[in-house]
Every structure is written in C-alpha cells, then in structure tokens.
Amino acid sequence: MKHAPTALAALTALAAITVLSLAPAGRAEDPAPDALELRLRLHEGDTYAITTTTEKTKDQWFKDTEATETTTTAMWLTLEVLSVEEDGTATVRLTYDRIVFKAKDLSGSVEYDSQDNKGDVEFPLSLYQTLVGRSFRAKLSPTGKVLRVLDTHAISGAVMDAMPEGRSVSINCPGGLQATKLTNPRHLNDLAALLFFPCPDEPLATGSTWTREEKPTGDPVVSCNATYKLASRQDGVATIQVEGTTKHDPSVSPGGGTVMTNLEGELEGTRKGTVTLDEASGMIIESQITTALAGEMKVKPIVMPNRDDEADDQQEETSRPMTIDTTTTLKCEKQT
C-alpha cells in the first residue's frame, strides 16, 4: 500500500470542506394557503440508514509544477430515534457502520475500507477504524438544528488512544493531520449538522425562496451566503434547489488556529445543489451539493530563528494558484 503525502492533511475526511452550521433563516416569501411547513418530525423507535460521500479534487501550482490531490470519504451510519419531547425536540443515536477513505496524488495513494480491513492497520487509517461500531448522541430541534452532541469525549478519547507515541511527529505522517482532526469533538457536531436539513422559519409555497448566511464549522470556510428555493412538491417529496457563494481560507484550521502561518489569501467560488426531503418527517431523502473554489495564495518566506539574516533575505514571496472542487452526496432511507 502506497501512502499519500502530508499535503493530504489539508483535506478533511469527516465532514470535508462542505460541512456547515447555519445561522437563523431569513424570512421566506409569503406562502400560499397550501404552504409547506418544513419541520423535523421524528418518532421514538424510528431507524434510518444514512450514507454520506465527499469527493474532493485539489489542484495547486508550485511555480511551473501542477500538483493534484484527490480524496473520497464515505460513511455508512445508522440513526436511531431514542426519544421525542412534546415540542418535537428529538434525541438520536448515530453509529458508524462503515468508513471508506481513498486518496491519491503525485506521491502515491492510500485506500481503506473498514469492511475489508478487520485487523490492524497503519496510522493514520487506524484512527478511522477506531470509529467503526462506535456511537454518539445528538439533540435536534424541530427545525433541524443540532442543539447538542453527547458522548464526544468518549469517541475522541478512543481516537486519541489509537494515536501512536510521539503525536507531534505522527501528524507529519501521510494523511496524519487530516486523520487527527477526528480527535477534536467538534467533528461530531459537524457530522451531525450535515445529516439534517435546516428548515426555514416560515411556511413555504412552491417557488418560494429564502436566504441564509452560513457560518464556519468543519472546513475553514470564511463565509457562505446561500439562497434556497422550494422548486417542486410531488407525492410527499419536496425538492429544494441551493445556490450561493463562498469564501475559504486554506491557512486556517477547523479549530480556528493556523495550519500554515506563511500562507495568506482566500479562495472564492460557488456552492450549488439539490436536496429532496420527505415532507412528513423532514428527513433528507437525497442531496448533492457541489462547491467550486479558486484563488491565488501567497506563500511568504519562513524566518527561521537559527538562521542568519542573509539567508532569510534570500527567500522570496511566491504565489500559489489553487482550486478546490468538492461534491458531497447524502442518501437516507427509513428502516423501521
């Protein structure tokens, strides 16, 4: 098995660059008498099978050399509704059933499928294997907002225990930084937020639109403004179209820190897709969201404390054109 390089660390596996938490919805257009009020209406004992897949291609140019990185991250999860309060607030349990991770670039490739790899696997893929079979709980509002995620420290602690000795060194392993993001409890919030559609405050007529200003979570998205449109309704299924613009800062880590202190700039682009919802339950049936980003990053010289000034003066600021294309799909099927 070949390994992908450290650069893949910049690509997030769990929840990838398209995972977002949302601010309160703007007011939709005035609804018709038969308007649809989208709400999450779960029932205790309901069970759903969910599959989410993120495919990402990142291109960047180092002077005259093009470097392409591709990753695919897929997760199969079981969602169980544990309880539903009188106001519709639900507590659910999410269990990792299977994880697939693939990555490839100029240096090689790495591939993992928890269904085929039952024994010991090398770091960083061992961190993904630690998640399989584990569960966490989430509390959801009737509008699909994740109010709270429980059991985060148990899962993140198990992942931390799977880290090899010398953790600061292990991050530099192929894909190491990307995998170690699993140790941050925040990744569970990002995953939970991905699985539920953020319902607007007002009832909707077919053709109604509403906007949202989206805030960063899993990936370092600076901002994203999206417009949603209730495109059609048929046989209890609502189809919603999504279009928006987004900005992304690759130098910023998911926790808000800096990955590369000498990297400056932003990528800008578009975000669009389609979501189909079950009107009765408010659950996503299927969704596909695509983000296309492009820009030019400036790489500043790194001043080393043990180097003389003359050596530092010889370093020059360079530009690094970069594009990132991401497609995230989600499918959900009720089991009981």
N, C-alpha and C positions, 0 to 999 in steps of 0.2 A: 504494500500500500504506500503510495507516494503522499507526501504532505504538501498542503498549500502553505504559502508564506505568511509571515506576520501581518502583511497588509490586509489579509482577510479579517483581521481583528476589527477593522473598522466597519465591517458589515455585521449587523446584528442578526442573530439566529432566532431569537424568540420574538419574536414580535416584530423584527425588522423594521425598517425605516418607515413603514406606513402605519405603525401602531400609534393612536392619538386619543387624548382625553378632551372633552368638549365643554365649552362654556355654555351657559343657558341659551336656549334657542331664541332667535328673533321671532317677531310676530308674523304668522303666515297671513296670506290674503284672506279676505272674508269668505267663509265657507258656504257652500250650498246646503239646503235642508238635509240632503243625504250625505253630509260630510263625514269623513272617516276620522275618528279619534284614535290615533295610534297609541297603544299602551301595551306594556308587558303584562300579560295576564296568564301567569303560570299557576299550576295546581300541584299541591303536595303529592309526591309519588311519580310525577312525570319524569321521563328519562329521554334524553336526546343524544344522538351520536353526531359529533362535530368533527369536521376535517378542515384545517386551515393550511394553506400553502403560500409561501412567499418566494418569488423568483426575482433575483436581482442581478443586474449587469452593471459593472462599474468600469468606465474607461477613463484613463488619465494618461497624460503625455509628459514624459520626463525629457525635456529638450526634443530630440527627434525620435524618441522611442515611445511607442504606444504600449501600455500595459492594460490588459483586460482581465477582470476578475468576475467570475460568475458564482452565484450561490443559490441553492434551493434548500429551503427549510420547510418541512411538512410535519404536522402534528395531528394525531388522532386522539380525541378526548371524549369522555363520557360525562354528560351533565345530568345530575340528579337533583330534583327539587326537593329539598328537605322540609321546608315549611313556608307558608304564606300567611302574612299578617292580614288583619282586616282591611287595611288601607291598600293592600296589594304588594307591599314590600316583601320580597322573597329572599330566602337564603338557599343557595345552591352549593353543591359539591362538584368540583371539576377534577377528573382523574386523567392523568397522562397514560394513554394506552399504547401509543407507538410514536416514535420520533424518527424522522429521516433527515439527514443532513448531507448535502453534497456541495463541494467547492472545487473550483479549478482556476488556475492562472498559469502564467508562463513557467513557474517553477514546478508545477505538478498538480496533483489532485488528491482529494480526500473524500471518502464516501462512508457513510454509516447508516445502518438500518437496524433499529433495536429488535426488529422481528427476526433478523438473521444473526445478530451478534448477541448471544446469550451469555458468553463467558467474559473474560477480562478483555478490555480494550484499552488502547493507549490514551493518555491525556492529549488533547482536551476532550476527545469524544467520550471519555469515561464520565464526564460531567452530565452529558445528555442521558447516558444510560442510568445515572442515578435517579433521574426524574421519573422514569418509566415505572408505572404502578403506584406512584405517589399521588396524593390528593391535597387540594386546598379548598376552602370555602369562601364564598363571596356573597355579600349582601347587596341586593339590587333594588332600586326604586322602580315604581311603575313606569317611569319614563325611560328606563333602560340605563340609568346612571349607576355606576359602581360606587356604592356608598362606603364599603369597607371590604377589605380582603383579610381573611383569617388564616392562621397556620403558616404564615410567611416565613417565620423564623425556623420552623421545623424543616421546611423544604430547603431554604437557603443554608441552614446549618448542615444538612446532609450533603449538599453540594460542596460546601467548604471542606467537609471531612474527606471528600473524594479528591481534593486538590493534592498534588504531590508536595513533598517538602521543598522549601525554598520557593514560596509562592511568588515572590517578586521576580524570580528568574523564570518560573513556569509561564508567566504571562507572555514571555517572548517566544514561546513555542508556537508552531504553526497553528493559527486559529485560537491561540490561548486567550487573548484579551476578549475576543468575541464570546467564548465559552464562559469565561469568568464573570460575565455580566449576569449569568444565572445565579450567582451568589447574592446579587442585590435583590432584596424583597420587592423592589419596585417592578421587576419584570413580571411578577404575578398580577399586579394591578393593570399593567399594560395588556397582558394577555386577556384578562377578564373583560377589559373595555373593548377589545377587538371583537368579541363574540356577540355583542348586543347592540342593536340599532338605537341611537339617541333620538327619542321621539320628540317632535315639536310640542310646544305648549298648547297650541290651538288646534281644533279640528280642521281637516283639510278637504277641499273639493278637488276633483280631478283637474290637473293643470296648475294647482296652487304651488307657489314657490316660497322658500324661506331660506335664510342665511345663517351661518354660524361662523364665529371666529374661534378657531381651534387652537388649543394650547399644547405645548410640547410634552411628550412622555417618552416612550422607549427610544426613539431616534432623536438626535438633536435638531428637531425642526424649530426654526425660529418663529414662524407664524404660518398659518394656513387659513384662508378665507374660502369657504365652500358655499355654493348655492345648491339646494336640494329642490327637486321638482317631483310631485306626485304625477307621474306620467300616465298611469292607467290603473284600472281595477277590473279584475275578472275572476269569477269563481272563488272569491275569498282570498285572492292574492293581489297585493299591491306592489306595483313596480315603481321604483324611485330612481331618478337619474341624478348623478352627482357631478358637479363641475366646480373647479376652484383653482386658486393659485397658491403656491407655497414657496417658502424660503428655507434653506437648510445650511447649517454651518458644520462642516465635517471636522473642524478642530475641537468641537465641544463634545464632551462625553455625556451619556444619558443621565448621569448624576449631577450634571451641571458644571463639572470640572473641565479641564482642558486636556485633550489627548495629545495634541502637538502644539506646543507653545510657540513654535516658529511658523505656524500655518495660519494665514489670515485670508478672509474672503467669504463670500456666500454663494451658494448655488440657488438659482431661481428656476421655477418651472410651473407645470400644470398638474392638476390632480383631477381625474375623472373616472366615472364608472357607473355601474348599475347594481341596484340592490332589490331583491324580491323578498317580500315579507308576508308571513301568514297573518291575515288581519285578525283572526280570532285570538291568537296567543301573543302576537307582536314579535315572534321569533324570526330571525333571518332564515329564509329558505336557501338562498344562494346569493352571493355577492362577488363582484370583481372590481377592484379599484386599482388604477394604474397611475403611477407618478413618474413624470419625466423631468429631470433636473439637469441644468447645465450652468457652467460658470468657469471662472478662472481664479485659482487660488495662488496667493503669493507666498513663497517659501523664503523666510528671512534667514540670514546666517545665524547659526547657533554659536554663541560666545561661550567657550569652554574656560572654566576658572583656572585651569592649569596650563593654558596656552598663552604664548606671548602676544602682545598687541599686533605685531606684524603679521602673524599667522591669521588673526581674526580679520585684519584689514583686507586680506586676500580673498575672503569669501564674498560672494555676490548674491544679491537677491534675485531669485528666479521666479518664473511664472509656471503654473501647472494647470493647463486646461483640464476640465473634469466633467464627465457626465455620469448620471446615475439613473437607470431605468428600473422601476420596481413594479411588479404586479402581484397583488395579494388576492387570493380567492378564498372563499369560505362556503362550506356546504353543511347544512344542518338537517337532520331527519329525526322525527319523533319515533321513539321505540315503544314506549308504553304510555 
